[in-house]
Amino acid sequence: FENLTLLKESDFMEAMMSGDYMPEPYVDSNKVVRAFVLRKASEEEKKFIMEAQANMPDKMQNENEMLGKEALPFSVTDILGNSYSLESLKGKVIVINFWFVECKPCVMEMPELNKLVDKFKGEDVVFLGFANNDQSKIESFLKSKTFNYNIIAGSGEIANSYTVKAFPTHLIIDKNSIVTYSAVGLGPNTLKEIESTIEALIK
């Protein structure tokens, strides 16, 4: 490979969302994917990408069985020792991200999620990051990455109870403990939808 540029994760995400590029996996001799090389998408591929993106939000919205139902009770402690429960957070909007360290899309969207945390600082909004990894793995990960959600380690059981089947999964619980938004995966409109849903719920 010649004349290649190493992209930051945020730039890679932006390129993927544009619909102008296709990712080609680079596989080593052991058939392990080591990198993705972006190439210009053909007109036919662009059409396919646009159609897939147009259909994505509705599919993602309806993915989680909890949507429209009362949230399941939880009582957790984040990696800094702060405690949270559904009961204690009643009256606040709860924004949840289910993720894990090895999940590339999870890591790629973190800079944008951090912007949401900054935007709604001081509002009745709590951001919880339920991670499947144990605390030591998360602490090691956070030495090189920044994720400003309140992170709860070892959350696999909670993910299962909330019928999370793919990562990242986003849920928003309103002030009355009803799950009002659900999105699976990193879609083209996910972050905008999360922002507008929070804005509507804090009014």
Salt bridges, closest charged atoms under 4 A:
GLU9 OE1 - LYS145 NZ 3.32
ASP20 OD1 - LYS46 NZ 3.91
GLU24 OE2 - ARG39 NE 2.57
ASP28 OD2 - ARG34 NE 2.74
GLU43 OE2 - LYS46 NZ 3.75
GLU45 OE2 - ARG39 NH2 2.83
GLU65 OE2 - LYS165 NZ 3.18
GLU102 OE2 - LYS137 NZ 2.92
GLU109 OE2 - HIS170 NE2 3.05
GLU112 OE2 - LYS115 NZ 3.16
ASP124 OD1 - LYS92 NZ 3.64
GLU195 OE2 - LYS119 NZ 2.47
GLU199 OE2 - LYS119 NZ 2.70
